[in-house]
Amino acid sequence: MNEKENKMGTDRIDALLLKTGLPIIVSMVLQAMYNIVDSMFVARMPDSGGILHVGELAVNALTLAFPIQMLMVAFSIGTGVGVGAMLSRKLGQKDAEGVARTAGNGIFLGLVITAAFMIFGIFGSKFYLKTQTSNPVILNMGTKYLKICTVFCFGNVLYGIFEKLLQSTGKSVLSTTAQISGALTNIVLDPIMIYGLLGCPAFGIAGAAYATVIGQILSFVLAFIFQIKRNKEIIMHAVFLKPRLQTVKGIYQIGFSAIVMQALMSFMTYGLNIIFGAISQQMVTAYGIFYKIQQFVFFAGFGLRDAITPLTAYNYGARKKKRVMQCIRFGLIDTTAVMVIGLVILQLFAHPLAQVFGLTKLTESLCVSAARIISFSFVFAGINIALLGIFQGIECGNASLIVSLLRLLVIPLPLTWWLSRLPLPDISVFWAFFAAEGIAAVVALLLLKWAVSHRIKPIDHKLQRS
């Protein structure tokens, strides 16, 4: 491995954060785009077989299937976060074998995750969906869509690992190139495979699933090629695929909190689907559409978080206290700024965005209400997202877990359930998100104060090289 100091330990933090973060943001926003494009094209599926509003029923099916897709992302991205943070520290410590073993064990874990979700897709899809709906049309469409996405999930899962290998060595442009290629492929294939254009059969909702997995597979293949051909800082050899307990434990000491954080989003969405379904079917569909819209904003924040984590981890591993503090400052400023921009956009354009999906008037109105109320929580969410990345970088996984539990499970689900039992539940329930993010942000800042005092300040000044 090249002994020259990695740029993460020498270049200006503010410039590095933007330089590495912007490509990741583009990648993440495009990922959000092909999630929303699926829903947009599916929502406009024509009525057939005497069934009215087929498109809206299909969107409902996608919403019910979405928690499992999020769970796949939780395990792949969470494992990738652990791999990336551990790998960045090994780079900072000049441990070439440790870098290679971390990468190899990460790929092995990705294969295990793939096998688990393939088995679930074959045997568990229909049972899972039955826990959320009894509508036979929604159940049939959701099962068809979910089976395809899980049985062919290897592209989705393994891309999550290889993306972090590239990002953790400062090669986020390459991972973004792979992500963009897959996203654009999905977007192009969606109308072709859903509606049956250019000689392709009309697969309906299955076409959306096929377009998604084809795009994911392409992203993985490109990321794999970039890793082999362009990333010389990581030695790739089959011998490092052999799992080593110490390495796997190290990966999940960091990545477990990231898995839980992402998985909590899945559990929260699953719980909300049940709560909203008790109010009306339109509530489920409206929230599903809004969730896809808000992903544009949150994924931009997640892009900065994914740039903050390896940057913080590298300088923490290299014991550069001043640079770690700069990571905290600029991470908070930049992520919060992105979320405020998202707040403004949704306040101004909630109605035009909802109209894109061709929903019924009631569902469209509920979607607009969700956007205008929930978006007020984005300011607090920016603080939480930035600090989650920072906590992971300085080995404060428990802090990440506490904040994630508060904002995604402990506060929003019970509060949403309680608000759903009050008058006008189709409006009041959305304020639960504002309360959850606000309380979590206060706790996150208190945990940051503790982390600075107990983890960052004790760094030996004599070992600093900044």
RANOR-V254933 format. One record per backbone hydrogen bond with DSSP energy under -1.0 kcal/mol. CO is the residue of the C=O (numbers start at 1). NH is the residue of the N-H. E is the energy in kcal/mol with one decimal. If there is no record, write none. Layout:
BEGIN
CO_NH_E + CO_NH_E
END
This chain:
BEGIN
6_9_-2.2 + 7_10_-1.2 + 7_11_-2.4 + 12_16_-2.7 + 13_17_-2.9 + 14_18_-1.6 + 15_19_-2.9 + 16_20_-3.1 + 17_21_-2.0 + 18_22_-2.5 + 21_25_-2.9 + 22_26_-2.6 + 23_27_-2.3 + 24_28_-3.1 + 25_29_-3.1 + 26_30_-2.1 + 27_31_-1.8 + 28_32_-2.4 + 29_33_-2.2 + 30_34_-2.3 + 31_35_-1.4 + 32_36_-2.3 + 33_37_-2.7 + 34_38_-1.4 + 35_39_-1.4 + 36_40_-2.6 + 37_41_-2.7 + 38_42_-2.5 + 39_43_-2.6 + 42_45_-1.8 + 48_51_-1.8 + 53_57_-2.0 + 54_58_-2.4 + 55_59_-2.0 + 56_60_-1.9 + 57_61_-2.0 + 58_62_-2.3 + 59_63_-2.3 + 60_64_-2.0 + 61_65_-1.9 + 62_66_-1.6 + 65_68_-1.2 + 65_69_-1.2 + 66_70_-2.6 + 67_71_-1.8 + 68_72_-2.0 + 69_73_-2.0 + 70_74_-2.3 + 71_75_-2.1 + 72_76_-2.4 + 73_77_-3.0 + 74_78_-2.0 + 75_79_-1.8 + 76_80_-2.2 + 77_81_-2.9 + 78_82_-2.0 + 79_83_-2.6 + 80_84_-3.3 + 81_85_-2.8 + 82_86_-2.2 + 83_87_-2.7 + 84_88_-2.5 + 85_89_-1.8 + 86_90_-2.2 + 87_91_-2.3 + 88_92_-2.3 + 89_93_-1.8 + 90_95_-2.8 + 91_94_-1.4 + 95_99_-2.0 + 96_100_-2.2 + 97_101_-2.7 + 98_102_-2.1 + 99_103_-2.2 + 100_104_-2.5 + 101_105_-2.6 + 102_106_-1.8 + 103_107_-1.9 + 104_108_-2.1 + 105_109_-2.3 + 106_110_-1.8 + 107_111_-1.8 + 108_112_-1.8 + 109_113_-2.4 + 110_114_-2.1 + 111_115_-2.1 + 112_116_-2.0 + 113_117_-2.0 + 114_118_-2.0 + 115_119_-1.9 + 116_120_-1.9 + 117_121_-2.6 + 118_122_-1.8 + 119_123_-2.2 + 120_124_-3.5 + 124_128_-2.4 + 125_129_-2.0 + 126_130_-1.9 + 129_132_-1.8 + 129_133_-1.5 + 135_139_-2.7 + 136_140_-2.2 + 137_141_-2.3 + 138_142_-2.8 + 139_143_-2.2 + 140_144_-2.0 + 141_145_-2.3 + 142_146_-2.7 + 143_147_-2.3 + 144_148_-1.4 + 145_149_-1.9 + 146_150_-1.9 + 147_151_-2.7 + 148_152_-1.7 + 150_153_-1.4 + 153_157_-2.5 + 154_158_-2.4 + 155_159_-1.7 + 156_160_-1.3 + 158_162_-2.4 + 159_163_-2.8 + 161_165_-1.6 + 162_166_-1.9 + 163_167_-2.6 + 164_168_-2.6 + 166_171_-2.8 + 167_170_-1.9 + 171_175_-1.3 + 172_176_-2.4 + 173_177_-2.1 + 174_178_-2.0 + 175_179_-2.3 + 176_180_-3.1 + 177_181_-2.1 + 178_182_-2.0 + 179_183_-2.6 + 180_184_-2.9 + 181_185_-1.9 + 182_186_-2.3 + 183_187_-2.6 + 184_188_-2.4 + 185_189_-2.4 + 186_190_-2.1 + 189_193_-3.1 + 190_194_-2.6 + 191_195_-2.0 + 192_196_-1.1 + 192_197_-1.6 + 193_203_-2.6 + 194_204_-1.6 + 197_200_-2.2 + 201_203_-1.0 + 203_206_-1.3 + 205_209_-1.4 + 206_210_-2.7 + 207_211_-2.5 + 208_212_-1.8 + 209_213_-2.4 + 210_214_-2.2 + 211_215_-1.9 + 212_216_-2.2 + 213_217_-2.4 + 214_218_-2.1 + 215_219_-2.1 + 216_220_-2.2 + 217_221_-2.6 + 218_222_-2.3 + 219_223_-2.5 + 220_224_-2.7 + 221_225_-2.2 + 222_226_-2.7 + 223_227_-2.3 + 224_228_-2.2 + 225_229_-2.8 + 226_230_-2.7 + 230_232_-1.1 + 231_234_-1.0 + 237_240_-1.7 + 238_241_-1.9 + 244_248_-2.8 + 245_249_-2.8 + 246_250_-2.0 + 247_251_-2.5 + 248_252_-2.3 + 249_253_-1.7 + 251_255_-3.4 + 252_256_-1.8 + 255_259_-2.7 + 256_260_-2.9 + 257_261_-2.6 + 258_262_-2.4 + 259_263_-3.5 + 260_264_-2.8 + 262_266_-1.3 + 263_267_-2.8 + 264_268_-3.1 + 265_269_-2.3 + 266_270_-2.5 + 267_271_-2.7 + 268_272_-2.9 + 269_273_-2.5 + 270_274_-1.5 + 271_275_-2.4 + 272_276_-3.5 + 273_277_-1.9 + 274_278_-1.2 + 276_280_-2.6 + 280_284_-1.1 + 281_285_-1.8 + 282_286_-2.9 + 283_287_-2.5 + 284_288_-2.2 + 285_289_-2.2 + 286_290_-2.6 + 287_291_-3.0 + 288_292_-1.6 + 289_293_-2.0 + 290_294_-3.1 + 291_295_-1.1 + 293_296_-1.4 + 294_298_-2.7 + 295_299_-3.0 + 297_301_-1.8 + 298_302_-2.9 + 299_303_-2.0 + 300_304_-1.6 + 301_305_-2.3 + 302_306_-2.5 + 304_308_-2.5 + 305_309_-2.4 + 307_311_-1.2 + 308_312_-3.0 + 309_313_-2.8 + 310_314_-2.6 + 311_315_-1.7 + 312_316_-2.3 + 313_317_-2.8 + 314_318_-2.1 + 315_320_-3.2 + 320_324_-1.9 + 321_325_-2.3 + 322_326_-1.7 + 323_327_-2.0 + 324_328_-1.8 + 325_329_-2.3 + 326_330_-2.7 + 327_331_-2.0 + 328_332_-2.2 + 329_333_-2.2 + 330_334_-2.6 + 331_335_-2.1 + 332_336_-2.0 + 333_337_-2.0 + 334_338_-2.0 + 335_339_-2.0 + 336_340_-2.2 + 337_341_-2.0 + 338_342_-1.9 + 339_343_-2.1 + 340_344_-2.2 + 341_345_-2.3 + 342_346_-2.3 + 343_347_-2.1 + 344_348_-1.9 + 345_349_-2.6 + 346_350_-1.0 + 349_353_-2.1 + 350_354_-2.0 + 351_355_-2.0 + 354_357_-1.3 + 355_358_-1.5 + 360_364_-2.7 + 361_365_-2.4 + 362_366_-2.1 + 363_367_-2.1 + 364_368_-2.1 + 365_369_-2.1 + 366_370_-2.3 + 367_371_-2.1 + 368_372_-2.4 + 369_373_-1.9 + 370_374_-2.4 + 371_375_-1.5 + 373_376_-1.3 + 374_377_-2.1 + 375_378_-1.6 + 377_381_-2.2 + 378_382_-2.2 + 379_383_-1.2 + 380_384_-2.1 + 381_385_-3.0 + 382_386_-2.1 + 383_387_-2.3 + 384_388_-2.0 + 385_389_-1.6 + 386_390_-2.0 + 387_391_-3.0 + 388_392_-1.8 + 389_393_-1.6 + 390_394_-1.4 + 391_396_-3.2 + 392_395_-1.0 + 396_400_-1.5 + 397_401_-2.3 + 398_402_-2.4 + 399_403_-2.2 + 400_404_-2.5 + 401_405_-2.6 + 402_406_-2.1 + 403_407_-2.4 + 404_408_-2.0 + 405_409_-1.7 + 405_410_-2.9 + 406_411_-1.4 + 409_413_-1.0 + 411_415_-1.8 + 412_416_-2.6 + 413_417_-2.5 + 414_418_-2.4 + 415_419_-2.7 + 416_420_-2.1 + 418_421_-1.3 + 419_422_-1.5 + 424_427_-1.6 + 424_428_-2.3 + 425_429_-1.7 + 427_430_-1.1 + 428_431_-1.5 + 429_432_-1.4 + 431_435_-1.8 + 432_436_-2.2 + 433_437_-2.4 + 434_438_-2.1 + 435_439_-2.4 + 436_440_-2.1 + 437_441_-2.1 + 438_442_-1.6 + 439_443_-2.0 + 440_444_-2.6 + 441_445_-2.2 + 442_446_-1.7 + 443_447_-2.3 + 444_448_-2.1 + 445_449_-2.0 + 446_450_-1.7 + 447_451_-2.5 + 448_452_-2.8 + 449_453_-1.7 + 450_454_-2.6 + 451_455_-2.8 + 451_456_-1.4 + 452_457_-2.8 + 456_459_-1.6 + 460_463_-1.4 + 461_464_-1.1
END
